[in-house]
């Protein structure tokens, strides 16, 4: 239909971005807050997604909505989010929810085999090779998310605790953590972390500054970034092996906020991948994930 309305949503742990097309023509985009059902819960994540879609459609029913959500890799989480969205949009004929990995891959590689490494608030690697679909990582901030913004921020907070114990020396990395969490001593740090539900986004928000410190040569931040690059490289290598792409000179897409710009982290990760996966070629995103999600929504029509 020439006037069909499609909406694609990229719902991440830091922000939600949605895009709308009418008759295949991009008309509008909006941004909102985080919408990861694993860290926020289904109700809060769905509410953020619904709010973004409604701002876009302005009361008009969309014909197709496709949501790519971080934290929706589990069947139960994906189905719970889909049920909530169906309740909110009963007149939308085509509605689908997937996790964000496949959309991130296809934002850079529209078709064919490939691997994507996502490093944002959380982390995961995903590979497609014919009918093979492989995920590595993505177990969330308690069980996984190695190399993610959360992991980098948490490493700084752990180091700050060691400083307050007298087991490490303070530097600009730990001073950043102390300021960000309003924690001038051990007791205030413990209270900030354990005094209520852990604010994953607040911890993750430390990562860009830590990466910037590493880029300038700060020794402590550099060590944290080196560890993150090693962990992300492990995810890529495992995904490559399990999908049968390790010896196939695969394209490896870098996605997520931490890998959007060139940095010591992206340099170390690219070096490790090209050294450990023969013939691997790193690819940057061609489209924003929300734009790729919009293409998936249009395909539902």
C-alpha positions, -999 to +999 in steps of 0.1 A: +000+000+000+014+033-010+005+051+022+013+022+046+030+034+078+060+014+091+079+020+124+113+006+133+125+008+169+160+003+182+155-001+220+188-002+238+201-001+273+210+036+270+184+050+246+155+042+223+154+055+187+124+050+165+120+059+128+088+061+107+082+057+070+051+063+050+048+045+016+085+036+019+096+072+025+113+082+058+093+109+075+104+112+111+126+100+139+124+103+177+146+094+206+137+083+241+151+067+272+165+032+278+142+002+271+161-030+279+135-055+293+163-075+311+175-046+332+144-024+334+117-051+334+091-057+306+066-030+318+091-002+319+107-012+286+074-015+269+062+019+282+093+036+267+089+019+234+051+026+232+058+063+241+083+066+213+060+050+187+031+072+198+051+103+194+060+093+159+025+082+148+007+110+165-024+090+171-025+072+138-023+034+138+009+021+122+005-008+098+038-025+109+060-021+139+093-039+143+112-036+176+148-046+180+154-047+217+186-052+237+178-079+263+152-096+242+174-125+232+155-149+255+123-163+242+104-155+274+116-118+275+108-114+238+073-129+241+065-108+272+075-076+254+055-086+223+024-093+244+027-058+260+031-041+226+002-060+211-020-047+240-008-012+233-012-014+195-043-037+189-049-023+154-013-028+141-016-057+117+021-065+117+041-065+149+074-082+156+101-081+183+136-094+180+167-088+200+191-062+186+218-084+173+204-094+139+194-058+132+228-045+141+244-070+117+221-061+089+226-024+094+261-030+080+257-062+059+222-063+043+227-100+034+252-129+035+273-144+063+289-121+089+295-114+126+286-084+146+302-074+179+280-051+199+295-031+228+271-007+243+256-007+278+259-045+275+278-067+251+272-096+227+285-112+195+262-127+169+270-146+137+249-157+107+262-183+082+235-198+061+210-214+084+235-211+114+226-185+140+251-181+169+252-158+199+281-154+223+277-134+255+247-112+261+240-128+295+234-095+312+253-074+337+253-100+364+264-130+344+281-114+314+284-082+294+321-085+293+338-056+276+307-035+278+302+000+290+288-014+323+319-037+327+342-008+321+324+014+346+322-013+372+360-019+369+365+018+378+342+015+408+359-017+420+392+001+417+378+030+437+369+006+465+405-006+465+417+030+468+395+035+498+410+003+513+445+016+507+452-012+482+455+011+451+464+047+444+439+073+433+441+088+398+418+106+374+400+073+367+390+067+403+384+104+409+359+103+380+341+074+396+340+091+430+325+123+415+300+104+393+287+085+423+291+113+449+312+089+469+341+107+486+347+077+509+341+039+512+308+042+530+292+065+505+305+043+477+290+012+492+257+031+499+256+044+463+260+010+448+240-011+472+215+014+486+188+006+460+184-011+427+216-010+408+215+018+382+231+000+353+230+030+330+247+052+356+276+027+359+278+024+321+280+062+318+315+061+332+328+042+302+332+070+275+354+091+299+375+060+308+380+053+271+390+089+266+415+087+295+430+056+279+433+074+245+453+101+263+476+074+279+462+071+314+477+038+327+448+027+348+422+034+322+443+018+295+445-014+316+407-014+319+403-008+281+428-036+273+407-060+294+375-049+276+391-054+242+403-089+251+368-099+263+351-085+232+376-103+210+368-135+228+331-131+220+339-125+183+362-155+181+337-179+197+309-167+174+332-172+144+341-207+154+307-219+163+291-205+131+318-220+109+331-186+098+365-187+116+384-198+085+361-181+060+375-145+060+344-131+076+331-096+078+330-085+114+307-055+121+314-032+150+282-018+166+271-002+198+280+031+214+315+021+225+326+011+190+310+039+170+341+061+170+378+052+166+395+048+200+420+027+218+392+002+224+383-002+188+419-003+177+428-030+202+397-050+193+403-047+156+439-058+160+429-089+180+402-099+156+424-096+125+452-115+143+430-143+155+404-147+128+422-153+095+412-129+068+386-111+089+376-076+077+361-051+102+331-033+089+315-001+103+277+005+104+263+019+072+229+027+087+218+035+122+202+004+139+168+022+139+170+026+101+177-011+098+148-019+121+126+003+098+136-018+069+126-049+088+092-032+096+087-024+059+095-060+050+066-071+073+042-053+049 
